[in-house]
Amino acid sequence: TAFQHPVWLATLYGRLLRHNNAAPLVVVVRRSADRSPALVLPLVKRRYAGLTVVEFADLRVTDYVAAVAERAVVDTLASDATVRRQILRALRPYDLLRIGKLADDAPPLNRLFGIDDAEPMATNSYAGPLEASFDSWRAAHLNASYGRELDKKSRQLHRKGQLEFACVTERADIMRTFEALRIFRRDRFEYNGGGELLQVPAYFDFYSSVALETGFSRTYLFEIDGKPIAGAVGLMHRGAFLVVLVGFTQTELKNQSVGSLMLQEVARDCIARGETVLDTIANYKENIEAL
C-alpha cells in the first residue's frame, strides 16, 4: 500500500523511532537462487509496560500495514513451515507480536506467523470509488439533500470573501498549510486534555517531510481573502488518493461546513487528475488519541 512506499517508510524510520523509543526491525526473505528480495517485513520493536513487542512500522500514522511482496509470494511463503520458523526466529526475543490494520483485500499476512484466522477490527477505512466526472460522483455518492446543503453553504461562504482552493507545491506554501493545520487540529482536539500528533515536534516534522515529497503526496489549501481556513494532505498511490491529515478552522465560519466543502473540492481535483479512488483518513481517530 502507500504506507509501505519507500518515501513513507524511510521518513517514518528516520524521524519517529527515537520519539517512540522504538528500534527498527526489518526482515528480508531472499530467493536462494540470486539473493534477490522476495519479501520485506517493515517492523519495529518496542517496550510496553515491561513487555517487548514486535509490530509493524505504524507508530500511529499508518492506515494499512502490509508485507512488501507480491500476493503470490506471500501465499507461497505462508505455506512453507521452514520459512515461517525462520521469520519468527528473526523476531526473537519478544513477548507479543501485534498485527493490525490489514486491508480487507490484503494477502494472508497472519499466516506468515502461523496465525490461521484474522479477526476484523472495530475501525475501518473510508475508501470510495471516484466517477468519470465530478457531477456523476456527487450524484452517485452524495445524499441529494446534503448536496443541496453544501451548495447553500458554499454560496454563503463566497459572500463572506474571496475563496481560493489550490493544490500547493511550493515549500513555503506547504509549510504555511502545516502551520494552519497545527492550529486547526489543536483547537479541535486539545480541549479534552488529550494529545494531537501535529502538536508533537517529531510528528509535525514527519508529516511535513512527507508532504514536501511532492511526487508522492499532495497538499491542499483552502483560503478566504488570503487567510487559511482548511487544509488537507494525502498520498498518491496506484490511482488512489489517501488523505492522511485534514483540518479546518474552529474559531470562525463554524456553520459553513468548511471541512466538507474542502473535501468535496479534493474529490473534484482527484477526478480531474484521473484518479479512481478517494480514501479519506482511515486512521483519523487514531491520529487524535493521546500519546
N, C-alpha and C positions, 0 to 999 in steps of 0.2 A: 504494500500500500504506500501512499505518500509518506507515511511515518517510518518507513524503512529506506527512504531515499537517502543517498549519501550526504546531501546537504543537511537534512534534518538530523540524522544520526551523528554526524561529525560535530554539529553545533551542540547537540544535547550532551555528548560525551565531553566535549571541550569546555562547556560553560555551566553545567548543572551538577556534575558529580560532587565537587567539593562542598557546595552548599548543602547537599543531601547526605554527606558522609557516605557516599557510595563508591564502590570500586568497579571498574569495567570488567566484564567477563564475557568475552566474545569467543564463541565456539564455532570452529570451522570444520566441516566434514569435506574431505577432499577425495577425488577419484584416484584410485590406486594407479591407473594407467599413466596419467600425465600430471598428477598432483594439482589439477585444476579444482577450484572450489565448486562443490555440488550444493552445499547448503551452509548458510551462516545464521547463527542464533545470536542476535544482539541483546545481551543480558547485562545485568548489574548484580552486585552482591551488597547487601546492607544488613544493619543490625536493628532489630525492632524488639524492645523490651527484653533484651537478653537473648533473643533468637537470631541466628544467622539465616537470612532469607535471600534466596535467588529469585529474581523476577525479570521480566523483560524490561528493556530500556524505555520506561514510561515516564517516571518521575513527575506524574500528574499533568503532563502536557500532550500525551498521545491518545488519539481516538481509537486506533486499531493496532494490536500487536500481531506480529507475524514472523515466520522464518523467511529469510531471503533465499528463495528457492522456487523452482517450478513445482506445480502441484504434483505432477507425476513423480518427481524426485522425492517429495515428502511421502507420498504413498509407498514408494519402494523402500525407503529407509525405515519407515514406521513398521514395516513388516519384517525387518531384519533385527533379530534379537541381539546379535553381536553389536551392531551399531548403536542400538538403544542403550546397552550396558556401557559402551564407551562414552556416550554422551553424558550419562549420569555420573560416570567416574570423573569426567572433566569438571563437573559442577561441585564436587565434594571439596571440603566439608560444608554441609548446610543442614538446617533443621526444617526448613519449609521451602517448597517450590511453589511460587504463585504464577498462574497463567490466567490473565483476564483480558477482556476487551477483544475477543476474537470476533471478526465479522461473520455474519450468518453463512456466507459462502466461502469461508476460509478453508484451506487444506486442514486435514485432521491433525493439527499440531499436538493435541493432547496425547495422541497415540505414540508420538516420538518418545514420550516419557512413561509409557506403559499405562496410561490412563485410558480406559476403554470408552467412557462416555463423558461428554462435556455438558454442563448444565447451563441453562440460559441465565443471564444476569438480569437484575431488576431494571437496569438502564438500557437504553438503546439509542441508535443514531437516527438522524432525520434526513436521510438521503432521498432525493426525489428526482424524477426524470424532468428534463427540460424539453420543451417542444420546439418546433421549427421556427416559430415566431413568438414574440412576447405576448401578443393578443391571444394566441391559441393556448399558451401556457397559463395565462390568467383564467381563461375560460375553463380549462381542464382542472386546475389545481387550487383556485381561489374561490371561496364561497362568494356568490354574487353579491349578497348584501354587504359582506365585509369589503369586497372590491369597491362598491359604491361609497362606503365609509372612508376608505383610503383616498379615493378621488376627492371627496369633500375635504379631508384633512390636507391634502396636497394643495388645493385651491386656497385654503385658509393660510397655509404656510407661505405660499407665493405672495399673498397680500402683506405679509409681515416684512418682506425684504427680498433682496436678490439672492436666489438659490443657485448653488453650483455643486454638482456631483461629479467627481472625477476619479479616475484611477491614477494615483500619483506615482511617479517613478524617480524623481529627484531625491537625493538623500535628505536634504533639508525638509522637504515636504513630508517624507515618510516619518522622520523623527518628530515633526510638528504633530502629525497624526497620533503618534505614540504618546506624546505628552498629553494630548487631549484625551486619549483612551484611558490613560492612567487616572486622570481626574474623574472622568465619567464613571469608571468602574469603582473607584474609591467612594464616590458619592452614593453609588447604588448599593454596594455590598458591605462597606465598612461599618455601617450604623449598628450592626448586630454584634460588634466586637470581634468578628472573625477576620481571617486574613484573605487577601485577594492577591493573586500571583503577580500582577503588574506592579504592586507596591513593593515587591521584593526585588532588590537590585539585580540579583543573579537571574531572575526570571524576566525582568524587563530587558536585560542585556541579551538573553537567549532569544526572546521573541523578536526584538528589533533586529538582531543579527540575521535571523531567518528572513525577515521582511526585506532586508537590503539585498538578498539574493533574488533579484527581480526576474531571473529566468525560471525560478521555481515557485515564486509567490507573487501575489498582487495585494496592494494596499489601496483601499478606497477612502476618500474623504468627502464628507457632506458638509457644506458650509452655507451660512446665511450672512450676507454682507461681509464676506471675508472672515467670519468667525466660525470655527469648527462647532458643529452640533452633533456629529456622529462620525463613526469610522469603523472599518472592518478590515481584517487581514485574513487571507486564505492561501491555500496551496493549490497549484495546478498539477494534475496528475491524470494521464490517460483519458483526457476528455472530460474530466470532472473538476469541479472547483470545491474545495473543502474549507469552509470557514472555520478558523481556529480562534479568532478573537473578534468581539464586536462590543461597541459601547456607544452610548448616546447621552446627551445632556439630561441631567436630573433636576436642574435648578431653574430651568425655564422651558417653555414650549412643552410642558408636561402632557398636555391634552392633544398633541398633534401627531401622535404615533410615529415619531421621528425614526425609531429603530425599524419599524415595519416598512416605512417608506424607503429607507435606505436599502434594506434587504431586497425590496422589490426592484430597485434600480440595479442592485448587484445581479439579480436574475436577468434583467434586461441586457446588461453588458455581457454576461456569460453566453446568452443566446446569440448575441451579435458576433461573438467570437467562435461560434460553432460548437460550444461545449454541450454535453448531453446530460450531465448530472450536476445537481447542486446539493452539497452535503453541509447542512447548517449546524455545526457545533455539537458533535456527539458528546464531547466532554465539557459542555458549558457548565453543568452543575459541579463537576469535578474542579473546574478552574476557580470556583469561588469558595470552596471549602477552606477551613482554617488550616494553616500549616501546622 
